Amino acid sequence: MSCYLLPCSLVEEMSRSIRRFWWSGKGSARGWPLVSWDDICLPNGAGGIGFKDLHLFNIALLGKHIWRLLSAPGSLLYRTLRAKYFPDGDMLSAPAPARSFFAWKGLHRVMEEIPLCCREFMVPGQARWDRTILLAHLPPGDVDSIFEVPISPERADTLVWGDHDSGLYTVRSGYLFLRWPPSPLSPPLRLWKILAKLPTIPKVCSFGWRCGREALPVGSRLRDAGLSDGACLLCGAGLEDALHVLRDCPDSSLALRQAGFADSLLFADWATMVDWLGFAASSLSLSSLALFFSILLGLWRRRNPWVHERSLYPLHLVVEDAVLLCHDYTSAFAPSRWRPPPAGSVKVNVDGAFLPSARLGAIGVIARDSSGAVLGGFAKPVPVHGPASTVEVLALFAGLEFAIANG
């Protein structure tokens, strides 16, 4: 893609594969695209996912190729192209004959159709200003002043890219130049930026984005598609939209209340999901917001088996799973690091994990000396019927037994 302008049919096929996988989770299955692809390709801060528009990204890469050619007119490739296509002119105004190379045709289309190359590049050694063009945009006095500005004869013209502070072309700045301005559908909101840096797993972040973009196949969307009457199958009351499933349904309100969220959040008077989530993002800390979205994901995953299989997941496990997920993530990615014990001592670290849905537990023990060398350890499953704290206690006992057994 940095050398050739790919055919539009190939780019569309690649984009279609990405869309199909994003909405279905499987490479061959067909999903239900609930948000337009243009909106998905918006930056995170503008309500998108940040996926690349492959055609524009292809052009941005070719812009880098053109920049290198113009920056190094003495290179073998530039001299070869000049001898064949523009022996008496410059690269930006060179033609593309019908029998020219495929790579040159792509570069020529980028220079011809996209203003990023023709508008922003200053070609070395050529006059930059044209009096006729300037008179069409500026008063005659200003044009005379421009031409009276002295130019240093000791410095040659320099190739400058105007959309980057360094003056150098980068693929990122070229892509942003082509992509901007963003779609007016999604004005930048604090919610989108917060979702991108939540201290939780990517699945929770992507689900939060789907909630904010109303990209859930709830009853109201199914009714619009002629696939359902739109009623909530959990409580049977009213039309099932995203707000009802995740906030107003009695089970959802109960789960959020059990997790300790205030009634001001549960009964906030917001008519749309994005407004409600924006209110939550402005009133909760990052850790509480991670728990909040984890519970919303658990409620949605609890709703789906009931709709399709009439199998209902226990409500209290939704909160327990969300709390455990946040705890495990914080433990795994906490900023604190392991510190070695004093010289001549041994430190034993233990941990326990618990999967409530399967009632499975596991413990791990590791012993290290003051240099950080591993002296021993083990990991094993344990039979347990209680909460996650029980597994943590079993891990602590196993660590003490291991330390005593090894002196």
C-alpha atoms as one frame of an Amber mdcrd trajectory, in Angstrom:
protein
   0.000   0.000   0.000   2.998   2.314   0.311   3.936   1.656  -3.346   0.673
   0.983  -5.192  -2.801   2.471  -5.220  -4.974  -0.581  -4.611  -8.105  -1.015
  -6.742 -11.287   0.184  -5.074 -12.831  -3.288  -5.388  -9.956  -4.833  -3.412
 -10.131  -2.132  -0.734 -13.885  -2.642  -0.391 -13.413  -6.405  -0.047 -10.873
  -5.894   2.742 -13.142  -3.408   4.506 -16.096  -5.771   4.150 -14.127  -8.546
   5.861 -13.299  -6.213   8.767 -16.933  -5.103   9.098 -18.191  -8.669   8.985
 -15.827  -9.798  11.738 -16.465  -6.717  13.897 -20.229  -7.175  13.940 -20.381
 -10.998  14.051 -17.184 -12.070  15.820 -16.612 -14.712  13.130 -14.773 -14.407
   9.858 -17.419 -16.069   7.671 -20.641 -15.152   9.507 -22.728 -12.201   8.453
 -23.289  -9.598  11.169 -25.773  -6.791  11.585 -24.002  -3.439  11.020 -25.747
  -1.085  13.424 -23.367   1.859  12.873 -22.161   3.160   9.510 -18.596   2.337
   8.528 -17.719   6.028   8.135 -18.663   6.636  11.769 -16.671   3.599  12.936
 -13.595   5.019  11.181 -13.839   8.268  13.156 -11.215   8.853  15.887 -12.021
   7.710  19.431 -12.585  11.268  20.595 -15.224  11.829  17.913 -17.334   8.778
  18.732 -15.656   6.240  16.462 -13.494   3.195  16.984 -10.485   4.582  15.146
 -10.437   1.968  12.378  -8.577   3.114   9.280 -10.360   4.057   6.089  -8.175
   1.801   3.957  -8.518   3.867   0.785  -7.500   7.102   2.517  -4.737   5.285
   4.395  -3.468   3.922   1.075  -3.330   7.473  -0.300  -1.575   8.753   2.838
   1.080   6.064   2.416   1.540   7.020  -1.221   1.888  10.630  -0.070   4.928
   9.506   1.915   6.270   7.874  -1.233   5.827  11.116  -3.190   7.420  13.100
  -0.357  10.519  10.903  -0.464  10.819  11.265  -4.234  10.538  15.057  -4.053
  12.950  15.193  -1.097  15.600  13.196  -2.932  15.646  14.289  -6.598  19.049
  12.652  -6.985  17.790   9.155  -6.132  17.830   6.455  -8.790  14.035   6.052
  -8.728  13.407   9.795  -9.145  15.906  10.061 -11.994  14.316   7.044 -13.699
  10.817   8.481 -13.429  12.010  11.909 -14.571  13.700  10.459 -17.641  10.560
   8.561 -18.607   7.669  10.861 -17.626   8.820  14.460 -17.058  12.250  15.100
 -18.653  11.505  18.818 -19.151   9.103  19.492 -16.281   8.454  18.609 -12.649
   6.888  15.619 -10.990   3.717  17.315  -9.780   2.690  18.357 -13.291   3.880
  15.233 -15.137   1.380  13.252 -17.271   0.462   9.582 -16.923   0.354   7.916
 -20.367  -1.953   4.961 -20.905   0.996   2.559 -21.146   2.795   3.859 -18.058
   3.743   1.716 -15.082   1.002   0.695 -12.647   2.907   2.263  -9.741   3.273
   5.583 -11.593  -0.438   5.628 -12.456  -1.235   5.319  -8.752   1.150   8.126
  -7.800  -0.256  10.293 -10.566  -3.833   9.756  -9.369  -2.829  10.769  -5.849
  -1.198  13.954  -7.119  -4.101  14.695  -9.471  -7.146  13.939  -7.314  -5.978
  14.675  -3.761  -4.913  18.242  -2.909  -2.579  17.123  -0.145   0.313  16.702
  -2.583  -0.379  19.583  -4.962  -1.413  22.141  -2.334   1.087  21.684   0.449
   4.370  20.757  -1.238   6.861  23.543  -2.017   8.998  22.297  -4.897  12.713
  23.176  -4.550  14.152  25.590  -7.071  10.836  26.831  -8.491   9.035  30.160
  -8.138   6.403  29.771  -5.451   4.137  32.737  -6.139   2.127  33.599  -9.238
   0.989  37.243  -9.440  -2.245  36.438 -11.325  -3.334  33.894  -8.737  -2.493
  36.214  -5.840  -4.400  39.132  -7.397  -7.503  36.948  -7.499  -7.398  36.578
  -3.704  -5.575  39.646  -2.309  -5.577  43.434  -2.811  -2.987  44.728  -5.302
  -1.063  46.513  -2.529  -0.630  43.275  -0.582   0.534  41.481  -3.710   3.179
  44.163  -4.341   4.323  43.837  -0.730   4.672  40.077  -1.137   6.872  40.446
  -4.211   9.003  43.080  -2.479   9.947  40.684   0.328  13.685  39.951  -0.096
  14.629  36.302  -0.486  17.997  35.112   0.743  20.149  33.983  -2.197  22.189
  31.782   0.135  19.332  29.411   1.017  17.637  27.157  -1.460  13.901  26.489
  -1.483  12.833  23.818   0.984  10.196  21.128   0.739   7.628  21.852   3.463
   4.511  19.998   4.588   2.132  22.513   6.125   0.012  20.129   8.233   2.742
  19.141  10.663   4.707  21.348  13.042   8.015  19.873  11.892   7.326  20.737
   8.259   7.904  17.090   7.342   5.271  14.826   5.877   4.127  11.906   8.013
   1.594   9.236   7.176  -0.404  10.107  10.289  -0.644  13.817   9.443  -1.502
  12.979   5.833  -4.250  10.602   6.905  -5.714  13.130   9.354  -5.633  15.774
   6.632  -7.606  13.487   4.316 -10.015  12.337   7.048 -10.771  15.790   8.475
 -13.316  17.202   9.084 -15.090  14.341  10.880 -18.698  13.434  10.332 -21.120
  15.838  12.075 -23.005  12.790  13.378 -20.789  12.439  16.441 -19.491  15.629
  18.045 -16.493  15.064  20.304 -17.647  14.134  23.796 -15.718  13.452  26.967
 -17.396  10.032  27.100 -15.588   8.719  24.009 -12.167   9.754  25.286 -12.807
   8.201  28.686 -13.957   4.913  27.137 -10.663   4.654  25.305  -8.654   4.697
  28.567 -10.881   2.762  30.968  -8.866   0.487  33.302 -10.561  -2.686  32.084
 -10.400  -5.264  29.307 -11.036  -4.135  25.687 -14.305  -6.099  25.510 -15.848
  -3.840  28.163 -14.594  -0.698  26.395 -16.029  -1.803  23.053 -19.341  -2.664
  24.696 -19.439   0.815  26.253 -18.908   2.276  22.791 -21.762   0.156  21.400
 -24.022   1.371  24.185 -23.184   5.007  23.500 -23.814   4.583  19.780 -27.120
   2.689  20.380 -25.552  -0.246  18.530 -27.292  -3.045  20.434 -29.887  -5.331
  18.784 -32.558  -4.512  21.367 -36.285  -4.911  20.880 -36.785  -1.478  19.349
 -34.176  -2.192  16.648 -35.647  -5.651  16.041 -39.096  -4.130  15.708 -37.845
  -1.602  13.155 -36.350  -4.489  11.185 -39.624  -6.435  11.369 -38.140  -9.230
  13.515 -39.968  -8.671  16.827 -42.759  -6.753  18.504 -40.124  -4.876  20.535
 -41.372  -5.796  24.025 -38.931  -6.538  26.848 -38.860 -10.303  27.390 -37.388
  -9.995  30.888 -40.077  -7.863  32.516 -42.713  -7.690  29.770 -43.204  -3.971
  30.300 -43.006  -1.481  27.463 -40.661  -1.121  24.534 -37.206  -2.589  24.968
 -34.585  -0.002  24.042 -30.985   0.216  25.259 -31.889   2.416  28.242 -34.608
   0.006  29.333 -32.385  -3.087  29.123 -29.460  -1.589  31.022 -31.106   0.882
  33.403 -34.891   0.856  33.666 -35.593  -2.889  33.717 -36.158  -3.929  37.379
 -33.341  -6.496  37.345 -30.888  -3.961  35.889 -31.764  -1.323  38.486 -31.403
  -3.914  41.251 -27.962  -5.048  40.035 -26.641  -1.486  39.810 -28.048  -0.709
  43.249 -26.393  -3.844  44.691 -23.074  -2.648  43.279 -23.420   0.566  45.284
 -24.346   3.070  42.579 -26.468   6.002  43.746 -30.109   6.479  42.825 -29.186
   9.744  41.096 -27.467   7.622  38.454 -30.195   5.001  38.250 -33.061   7.449
  37.879 -31.304  10.231  35.978 -33.648  11.992  33.589 -31.747  11.377  30.346
 -33.685  10.546  27.201 -30.825   8.946  25.260 -28.200   6.382  26.132 -25.270
   8.610  25.177 -26.524  11.379  27.508 -26.917   8.922  30.382 -23.475   7.445
  29.849 -22.008  10.940  29.539 -23.536  11.798  32.918 -22.006   8.626  34.399
 -18.603   9.469  32.905 -18.683  12.938  34.464 -19.808  11.782  37.912 -17.829
   8.555  38.470 -14.138   7.857  38.891 -12.352   5.718  36.303 -12.368   2.628
  38.542 -16.077   3.030  39.344 -16.811   3.624  35.670 -14.971   0.417  34.766
 -17.168  -1.474  37.248 -20.247   0.290  35.884 -19.604  -0.787  32.289 -18.613
  -4.293  33.421 -22.026  -4.656  35.089 -23.768  -3.332  31.964 -21.945  -5.939
  29.893 -22.966  -8.637  32.382 -26.603  -7.526  32.201 -26.528  -7.659  28.419
 -24.923 -11.123  28.421 -27.558 -12.248  30.926 -30.357 -10.962  28.712 -29.248
 -12.750  25.525 -29.533 -16.410  26.724 -33.016 -15.626  28.046 -34.128 -14.194
  24.705 -32.736 -17.054  22.626 -32.736 -20.086  24.955 -34.957 -19.125  27.903
 -31.973 -19.673  30.201 -31.554 -17.006  32.901 -28.239 -16.317  34.615 -28.498
 -15.563  38.387 -28.577 -11.816  38.904 -26.217 -11.734  41.901 -23.491 -13.393
  39.812 -23.582 -10.459  37.387 -22.313  -8.143  40.111 -19.863 -10.722  41.498
 -18.366 -11.369  38.049 -18.003  -7.640  37.369 -16.313  -6.989  40.733 -13.976
  -9.942  40.211 -13.129  -8.802  36.677 -12.194  -5.307  37.878 -10.175  -6.753
  40.758  -8.257  -9.139  38.498  -7.531  -6.410  35.966  -6.334  -3.991  38.644
  -4.153  -6.699  40.193  -2.616  -7.619  36.857  -1.949  -4.057  35.647  -1.443
  -2.185  38.909   1.407   0.357  38.785   3.089  -1.216  41.814   5.831  -3.757
  41.022   7.244  -6.709  42.887   9.957  -5.715  45.347  12.674  -8.155  46.390
  12.988  -9.094  50.073  16.053  -8.192  52.175  19.249 -10.172  51.589  19.062
 -13.646  53.092  15.241 -13.677  53.030  12.661 -15.344  50.820   9.394 -13.772
  49.691   6.385 -15.986  48.947   3.611 -14.485  46.797   0.194 -16.119  46.499
  -2.974 -15.473  44.522  -6.357 -17.080  43.971  -8.845 -16.953  41.112 -12.506
 -17.926  41.043 -14.993 -18.391  38.188 -18.476 -18.085  39.748 -20.448 -19.351
  36.745 -18.597 -22.697  36.793 -17.817 -22.698  40.536 -14.138 -23.318  39.746
 -11.189 -22.063  41.749  -7.406 -22.062  41.314  -4.458 -20.970  43.443  -0.850
 -20.083  42.668   2.275 -19.872  44.876   5.764 -18.623  43.952   8.881 -18.116
  46.109  11.780 -15.810  45.169  14.989 -14.706  46.869  16.503 -11.223  47.195
  17.908 -11.359  43.655  14.515 -12.223  42.200  15.459 -15.793  41.309  12.563
 -18.239  41.487  13.125 -20.873  44.165   9.917 -22.806  43.588   6.174 -22.635
  43.305   3.078 -24.273  41.913  -0.436 -23.663  40.611  -3.407 -25.980  40.944
  -7.224 -26.036  40.856  -9.098 -26.247  44.133 -12.664 -27.395  44.891 -14.607
 -24.473  46.333 -18.267 -23.536  46.756 -17.939 -20.127  48.352 -17.062 -16.617
  47.152 -13.756 -15.478  45.679 -12.444 -14.514  49.133 -12.485 -18.201  50.073
 -10.067 -18.991  47.258  -7.786 -16.175  48.411  -7.685 -17.664  51.918  -6.887
 -21.128  50.506  -4.035 -19.574  48.509  -2.686 -17.935  51.672  -2.724 -21.257
  53.576  -1.044 -23.012  50.645   1.707 -20.363  50.619   2.334 -20.784  54.353
   2.459 -24.581  54.022   4.878 -24.274  51.089   7.131 -21.924  53.065   7.168
 -24.230  56.132   7.814 -27.349  54.035  10.828 -25.723  52.395  12.308 -24.262
  55.553
